[in-house]
Amino acid sequence: MTATTASQAFIDAAAAIVQQDDVADILVRLLGDCAELTKAGAIGLLVKDGHGRLEILSATSHQAVELELYELQHDSGPCIDAAHDGAPQSVRLTDDIAARWGKVGEAIVAAGFSAVHAVPLRWHGRLIGAMNAFHTNVETADDESLQLTQAFADIATVVIVQPVVVTSNELDERVRIVLDGRTVVEQAKGVLAERSGVDVATAYQLLVQRAVQNGSTLTEAATAIIEEAQRRA
């Protein structure tokens, strides 16, 4: 269930952290709340692995995943800049998006987005990733929306690292574990897509629905789907 206010979203996230809920599940809900409250059409989250390479960790839709992958493939885009430079990126005109990021910008515009916010994820001065918020309506991508997006990114950072004090190696290990959870989700999407004869975007929605229906986390639902497929093989 989507939170109706930012305060409620942050309270829900804090409670989930205290209860040691599944990280992938918390991030899905957090990004969904962020999209709803900032009126963003899609949100994607990139994090650096132990070698400093950016990888997709979470997203609100398959469309967001595709855009983030396109950024990674071209090493260009708002999320890439925010993750490397540590400065928020905010562009609110389609022509400016295309001019600033070339093919990546053109892909963002072609996907139906006319404005974008990208904000860094920072932990104790260390850049660990960035979050992209794509807007279909320029009017929703105002300064208040940018500030709220950064607030959600800060909460997402806490969700990822969770332990209050961690060493650099421990942080890398934490990110690796979370990325492994994301891999399970992606594998399950592929299984559902093939089994149900649907596209990957629909498969993702089926996965989320199964998690809700079973009262399980996203990772637990994904693991169960993979195990079912292995038993049938």
C-alpha positions in Angstrom: 0.0 0.0 0.0 1.4 3.4 -1.0 2.0 5.9 1.7 -0.1 9.1 1.5 2.6 11.4 2.8 6.4 11.6 2.8 6.3 11.4 6.6 4.4 8.1 6.5 6.7 6.7 3.8 9.8 7.5 6.0 8.1 6.1 9.1 7.3 2.9 7.1 10.9 2.6 5.9 12.3 3.2 9.4 10.0 0.5 10.8 11.0 -2.0 8.1 14.7 -1.3 8.9 14.2 -1.9 12.6 12.4 -5.1 11.8 15.2 -6.2 9.5 12.8 -6.6 6.6 14.0 -7.7 3.2 16.1 -4.9 1.6 14.8 -5.4 -1.9 11.2 -5.3 -0.7 11.8 -2.1 1.3 13.4 -0.4 -1.7 10.5 -1.4 -4.0 8.0 0.2 -1.6 10.2 3.2 -1.0 10.7 4.0 -4.7 7.0 3.4 -5.3 6.2 5.9 -2.5 8.7 8.4 -4.0 7.1 8.1 -7.5 3.6 8.6 -6.1 4.5 11.6 -3.9 6.7 13.4 -6.4 4.4 12.5 -9.3 7.4 10.9 -11.1 6.5 8.6 -14.0 9.4 6.2 -13.2 12.3 5.9 -10.8 15.5 3.9 -11.0 18.3 3.3 -8.5 22.0 2.6 -9.3 24.7 1.5 -6.9 28.4 0.9 -7.1 29.6 -2.6 -6.6 32.9 -3.6 -4.9 34.9 -2.5 -8.0 33.2 0.9 -8.4 31.0 -0.2 -11.3 27.4 1.0 -11.3 24.7 -1.6 -11.4 20.9 -1.4 -11.2 19.5 -2.2 -7.8 15.9 -1.3 -7.9 13.3 0.4 -10.1 9.6 1.1 -10.2 9.0 -0.4 -13.6 10.6 -2.4 -16.4 10.7 0.9 -18.4 12.9 2.4 -15.7 15.2 -0.6 -15.8 15.6 -0.3 -19.6 16.5 3.4 -19.3 19.0 2.7 -16.5 20.6 -0.1 -18.6 20.8 2.3 -21.5 22.7 4.8 -19.3 25.0 2.1 -18.1 25.7 0.9 -21.6 26.6 4.4 -22.8 28.2 5.5 -19.5 26.1 8.7 -19.9 23.0 10.1 -18.4 21.6 12.0 -15.4 22.1 9.1 -13.0 25.6 8.4 -14.2 26.5 12.1 -13.6 25.0 12.2 -10.2 26.7 9.0 -9.1 30.2 10.2 -10.4 30.0 13.9 -9.5 27.9 13.8 -6.4 25.8 16.7 -7.6 22.0 16.6 -8.2 21.0 16.8 -11.9 17.8 18.5 -12.8 16.8 19.2 -16.4 13.2 20.2 -17.3 13.0 20.6 -21.0 13.1 17.8 -23.6 15.4 19.7 -25.9 17.9 20.3 -23.0 17.7 16.6 -22.0 18.5 15.5 -25.6 21.3 18.1 -25.9 22.9 17.3 -22.6 23.0 13.5 -22.8 22.9 12.7 -26.6 21.5 9.3 -27.4 20.6 8.6 -23.8 18.8 11.9 -23.5 16.9 11.1 -26.8 15.9 7.7 -25.3 14.6 9.4 -22.2 12.5 11.8 -24.3 11.3 9.0 -26.6 10.1 7.1 -23.6 7.7 9.9 -22.9 9.6 11.9 -20.2 10.0 15.6 -20.4 12.0 16.3 -17.2 14.4 14.4 -15.0 15.9 14.6 -11.5 18.9 12.6 -10.6 20.3 12.7 -7.0 23.3 11.1 -5.4 23.4 8.4 -2.7 26.1 9.3 -0.3 27.2 7.5 2.9 29.6 9.3 5.2 31.0 11.3 2.3 31.4 8.3 0.0 29.3 8.2 -3.2 27.7 4.8 -3.5 25.2 5.4 -6.3 22.4 7.6 -7.5 18.6 7.7 -8.0 16.8 8.8 -11.2 13.3 10.3 -11.2 11.7 10.6 -14.6 8.8 13.0 -15.0 6.2 13.1 -17.8 5.0 16.5 -16.7 7.5 19.3 -16.4 5.3 21.0 -13.8 5.8 18.2 -11.3 9.6 18.4 -11.6 10.0 21.5 -9.5 12.5 22.3 -6.8 10.3 20.8 -4.1 10.1 17.6 -6.0 13.9 17.6 -6.4 14.4 18.1 -2.6 11.9 15.3 -1.8 13.6 13.0 -4.3 16.9 13.6 -2.5 15.2 12.8 0.8 14.0 9.5 -0.5 17.5 8.8 -1.9 18.9 9.4 1.6 16.5 7.0 3.2 17.3 4.4 0.4 21.0 4.8 1.4 20.2 4.0 5.0 18.2 1.0 3.9 21.1 -0.3 1.9 23.9 0.1 4.5 21.6 -0.4 7.5 24.4 -1.0 10.1 25.2 2.5 11.6 28.9 2.0 11.5 30.5 -0.1 8.7 34.0 -0.3 7.2 34.6 0.2 3.5 34.9 -3.5 2.9 31.7 -4.2 4.9 29.9 -1.7 2.8 31.0 -3.3 -0.4 29.9 -6.7 0.9 26.5 -5.2 1.9 26.0 -3.9 -1.6 27.0 -7.2 -3.1 24.5 -9.1 -1.0 21.7 -6.7 -2.0 22.7 -7.0 -5.7 22.5 -10.7 -5.4 18.9 -10.3 -4.2 18.2 -8.2 -7.3 19.6 -11.0 -9.5 17.1 -13.4 -8.0 14.3 -11.0 -8.8 15.5 -10.6 -12.4 15.7 -14.4 -12.8 12.2 -14.9 -11.5 10.9 -12.3 -13.9 12.4 -14.3 -16.8 10.8 -17.5 -15.5 7.4 -15.9 -15.2 7.6 -14.3 -18.6 8.4 -17.6 -20.3 5.9 -19.6 -18.3 3.0 -17.1 -18.6 3.8 -16.0 -22.2 4.0 -12.3 -21.2 6.6 -9.6 -21.5 9.1 -8.8 -18.8 7.2 -5.7 -17.6 4.0 -7.8 -17.0 6.1 -10.5 -15.4 7.4 -8.0 -12.9 3.9 -7.0 -11.9 2.9 -10.7 -11.5 5.9 -11.2 -9.2 4.9 -8.2 -7.1 1.3 -9.5 -7.0 2.5 -12.9 -5.8 4.5 -11.4 -3.0 1.5 -9.4 -1.8 -0.9 -12.4 -2.1 1.5 -14.7 -0.2 2.4 -12.1 2.4 6.1 -12.6 1.5 8.9 -10.4 0.5 9.8 -9.8 -3.2 13.0 -11.8 -2.8 11.2 -14.7 -1.1 8.6 -14.8 -3.8 11.3 -14.7 -6.5 13.2 -17.5 -4.8 10.1 -19.7 -4.6 9.4 -19.2 -8.4 12.9 -20.2 -9.3 12.8 -23.2 -7.1 9.5 -24.2 -8.7 11.0 -23.9 -12.1 14.0 -26.1 -11.1 11.7 -28.8 -9.7 9.8 -28.9 -13.0 13.0 -29.0 -15.1 
